[in-house]
Amino acid sequence: MDLLADYFEHIQEMPVFPDVQPKFLTSLFDEPLPETSSPTAQVLKEIKEKLLPFCTHVGHPGYMGLITPSPNPVGVIADFICSALNQNIGAYSIGPAGVAMERQTISWLTGLVGYGQQAGGNLTSGGMMANFIGLKLARDWASGDRAQQDGIEGRWAVYTSEERHVSVDKAVDAVGLGRTALRALPADAEFRVRLDALEAAIAEDKKRSVRPMCIVGIFGTTNTGAVDSIRELRKIADRESMWLHADAAYGGGMLLSNEHPFRDRGLELADSITIDPHKWFYAPLDAGALLVKDETRLTASFGMKPSYLTDEMDQGKERYQYYVHSFEQSRRFRGLKVWMSFKRYGARLIGEWIDNNVRQAQHLYSLVANHAEFEAASNPPMSAICIRYRAGNLNQGDSKRLHALVVERVEKSGKFWISTTELKGKTWFRINPVNFRTQMIHIEQLLTLLEVECRATLQSVAN
Ligand SMILES: Cc1ncc(COP(=O)(O)O)c(C=O)c1O
């Protein structure tokens, strides 16, 4: 605990990313399996010397990269307690109070998205697993609950935006449809899926006897936080008897915002929803969630009961057995950190952190809007913003090289960490504060650093 208290106290003084080569790290840990014991103090000393200096300090205010939050301190303590108790939430008999707390946590989340009493869900390892479960629920429902036994017959299709996260592709593959069953549809200027393209793709599939199975709407895209029109997607899904899954892995955080709560965007109309407390609820990894409007769909999809898991003490059928209602069996007591985070900070304070991150992205947008050398991809509805260096009129190849060189220099600076991405055929810096330590000043300092590094790099790329 002292080690961690010290770590958090001095986190702002460390370089966000270590100046170290992968080879050095491999050699640092290269040793044979220890045959004999060592004192704990010795092992912790190694952690202090070999691990701490070479981490990506996601809690540093300059970390604005791939979506991993500054973990809230109570969530860290929760994980400590969780490991000590080692409750296995897969079965009631290995964690009765843990199961009840996770059920309550899920109930808070279903209430937040606007679902009713029939709703349920699971905490998962993350959005990837939640999207997989969502697609499995879709497949099983669309098959009249035959696919669980027989697989699927014929060709089926899933529709989503070109701006989806790759977890959707993996999920379509994992439920046995094959990646070519995914129709990645073009997005509009605001990066929302184009409904005309969706209608055209459905019509084309039906002409070729391909069955439309599911639409995956994105509620907060990874690149720009764009929100698809869930209401319109619902209408189309109903007309075509399709399941509607919404990926709110990142954007679900906006439901806690005090200033732009996004509760009027129709998220509750989706049949199932991915939402990740380990993204914008600032819970430490791992805590994703799959929510479903009708909880009985989980049982229909997964409900197997092997004899060795029989709970003889459950004659009254009052014990909730997660293994019957989910894909995972042995699993960590993830509910604890989400439960403790809500209890300690409350939805309103977490909402303030979220609103600060949104304001930071909007501030960067307004700085860039008046900037001769930079442009933004869109006005950010959330905290993810993409900007690019447009000075020098570089061709796409040179521009890609410039952006790659600049993020490398930013990483080396030790002050910030950001990534790059591709949007509409161009390369961009992707900047995404999901961090309660980031302040406006850090945004301004980041832009100043980008100005300096882009100008310096432009000269070398242009020569
Ligand atoms: C929109 C979206 N969906 C799904 C995922 C995957 O979530 P995870 O990394 O928790 O598996 C991400 C990750 O960034 C995401 O942005």
The ligand as an SDF file (V2000), in Angstrom:
LIG
                    3D

 16 16  0  0  0  0  0  0  0  0999 V2000
  -16.1040    1.1650  -29.2880 C   0  0  0  0  0  0  0  0  0  0  0  0
  -15.2790    0.0570  -28.6880 C   0  0  0  0  0  0  0  0  0  0  0  0
  -15.7860   -1.1740  -28.6110 N   0  0  0  0  0  0  0  0  0  0  0  0
  -15.1040   -2.2020  -28.0770 C   0  0  0  0  0  0  0  0  0  0  0  0
  -13.8290   -2.0310  -27.5970 C   0  0  0  0  0  0  0  0  0  0  0  0
  -13.0640   -3.1940  -27.0220 C   0  0  0  0  0  0  0  0  0  0  0  0
  -13.0540   -3.0870  -25.6370 O   0  0  0  0  0  0  0  0  0  0  0  0
  -11.9260   -3.8070  -24.7140 P   0  0  0  0  0  0  0  0  0  0  0  0
  -10.6380   -3.1690  -25.0790 O   0  0  0  0  0  0  0  0  0  0  0  0
  -12.4210   -3.4990  -23.3540 O   0  0  0  0  0  0  0  0  0  0  0  0
  -11.9780   -5.2610  -25.0190 O   0  0  0  0  0  0  0  0  0  0  0  0
  -13.2450   -0.7570  -27.6600 C   0  0  0  0  0  0  0  0  0  0  0  0
  -11.8700   -0.5210  -27.1680 C   0  0  0  0  0  0  0  0  0  0  0  0
  -11.3500    0.5390  -27.2150 O   0  0  0  0  0  0  0  0  0  0  0  0
  -13.9960    0.3140  -28.2130 C   0  0  0  0  0  0  0  0  0  0  0  0
  -13.4800    1.5550  -28.2980 O   0  0  0  0  0  0  0  0  0  0  0  0
  1  2  1  0
  2  3  1  0
  2 15  2  0
  3  4  2  0
  4  5  1  0
  5  6  1  0
  5 12  2  0
  6  7  1  0
  7  8  1  0
  8  9  2  0
  8 10  1  0
  8 11  1  0
 12 13  1  0
 12 15  1  0
 13 14  2  0
 15 16  1  0
M  END
$$$$
